[in-house]
Amino acid sequence: MLRMVAFYLLTISACASATQLERIVPNQAAMSAEWHWQTPQGKYQQLILQFSEQQLAQSKVETFRLNYSLSYPSQAISAYLSPRLRHAVNMINQYIDEPEQRVDDILKALSSQNDSPSSQLLWEAYQQYTRDAFRHLSLLPCIHPRGAQYPCVRPNYSQLFYRNRQRINDLGEFFKQQDINLALAEVQAWLLTIPQKQENNIGFSSPIDVLTDNLADSDERALLLAIVFSKIAPEHPLYMVYPASSVGSASPAWLTVDASSGIEGPTVMIDNRAHTLVSGSVELIKEMLLADVQMISDALY
């Protein structure tokens, strides 16, 4: 726990100079994006999506916050934690009569946890604000493959899924039809028109940024497909699958659905459960499974 404290709390001076992520609101005009492609049945399709200035600004802020947090997790979490903990310390000290029990140094107080009221209140505040920080930054903590002393965070794909689902609601409605497998095939054909971006463990673009930039790596593509799939087949839970040893924005990543769903596609066994792949390289995941690479299967909803 003390290592976690040292990781999340830098010095007060470092926190004071940390970037204020919430204040970055780009001034962008509304824009549209357009795609043309051929469905598996040979039908030519055209898709036009329009984005408001507010949608573009929200997406840019989310992308910046994620990229900064994945690149500098200590600084990002400290920037959120430190001012709140300083406020908590001020409030705690107002109600502590004994001078020796007051909190003068946050790091020292956290590293010398005891049964005093001030220590207990500070730890409660620290634990609550740490949870809030991860939620605010759309992150999940993880264990670094090279040791616990290294910072390790990943995007919270489920949180990002729910946050972006309504922003691109029209995209899901475009592909919606009675035959789920046919709808999925058409979505997959459309996704092939979006060029593949080089995999980047410390960078993640929000779905609207993916659409406006017309570039996507594997986990960005999987999340985008998940949002569309949840509109055409909301009754089927989806899973983001990626190597347990990956750090930051998981690379590579696959989107899967439970094999019992009846969705057509290649099947692989992960955690003793049959998954049907709906995005990503079949050959690559089979190679990894044959090499006994441990996989994480995160439920999106």
Rosetta blueprint (number, residue, H / E / L):
1 M L
2 L H
3 R H
4 M H
5 V H
6 A H
7 F H
8 Y H
9 L L
10 L L
11 T L
12 I H
13 S H
14 A H
15 C H
16 A H
17 S L
18 A L
19 T L
20 Q L
21 L H
22 E H
23 R H
24 I L
25 V L
26 P L
27 N L
28 Q L
29 A L
30 A L
31 M E
32 S E
33 A E
34 E E
35 W E
36 H E
37 W E
38 Q E
39 T L
40 P L
41 Q L
42 G L
43 K L
44 Y E
45 Q E
46 Q E
47 L E
48 I E
49 L E
50 Q E
51 F E
52 S L
53 E H
54 Q H
55 Q H
56 L H
57 A H
58 Q H
59 S H
60 K H
61 V H
62 E H
63 T H
64 F H
65 R H
66 L H
67 N H
68 Y H
69 S H
70 L H
71 S H
72 Y L
73 P H
74 S H
75 Q H
76 A H
77 I H
78 S H
79 A H
80 Y H
81 L H
82 S H
83 P H
84 R H
85 L H
86 R H
87 H H
88 A H
89 V H
90 N H
91 M H
92 I H
93 N H
94 Q H
95 Y L
96 I L
97 D L
98 E L
99 P H
100 E H
101 Q H
102 R L
103 V L
104 D L
105 D L
106 I H
107 L H
108 K H
109 A H
110 L H
111 S H
112 S L
113 Q L
114 N L
115 D L
116 S L
117 P H
118 S H
119 S H
120 Q H
121 L H
122 L H
123 W H
124 E H
125 A H
126 Y H
127 Q H
128 Q H
129 Y H
130 T H
131 R H
132 D H
133 A H
134 F H
135 R H
136 H H
137 L H
138 S L
139 L E
140 L E
141 P E
142 C L
143 I L
144 H L
145 P L
146 R L
147 G L
148 A L
149 Q L
150 Y L
151 P L
152 C L
153 V E
154 R E
155 P E
156 N L
157 Y H
158 S H
159 Q H
160 L H
161 F H
162 Y H
163 R H
164 N H
165 R H
166 Q L
167 R L
168 I L
169 N H
170 D H
171 L H
172 G H
173 E H
174 F H
175 F H
176 K L
177 Q L
178 Q L
179 D L
180 I H
181 N H
182 L H
183 A H
184 L H
185 A H
186 E H
187 V H
188 Q H
189 A H
190 W H
191 L H
192 L L
193 T L
194 I L
195 P L
196 Q E
197 K L
198 Q L
199 E L
200 N L
201 N L
202 I L
203 G L
204 F L
205 S L
206 S L
207 P H
208 I H
209 D H
210 V H
211 L H
212 T H
213 D H
214 N L
215 L L
216 A E
217 D L
218 S H
219 D H
220 E H
221 R H
222 A H
223 L H
224 L H
225 L H
226 A H
227 I H
228 V H
229 F H
230 S H
231 K H
232 I H
233 A L
234 P L
235 E L
236 H L
237 P L
238 L E
239 Y E
240 M E
241 V E
242 Y E
243 P E
244 A L
245 S L
246 S L
247 V L
248 G L
249 S L
250 A L
251 S L
252 P L
253 A L
254 W E
255 L E
256 T E
257 V E
258 D E
259 A H
260 S H
261 S H
262 G L
263 I L
264 E L
265 G L
266 P L
267 T E
268 V E
269 M E
270 I E
271 D L
272 N L
273 R E
274 A E
275 H E
276 T E
277 L E
278 V L
279 S L
280 G L
281 S L
282 V H
283 E H
284 L H
285 I H
286 K H
287 E H
288 M H
289 L H
290 L H
291 A L
292 D L
293 V L
294 Q L
295 M E
296 I E
297 S E
298 D E
299 A E
300 L L
301 Y L
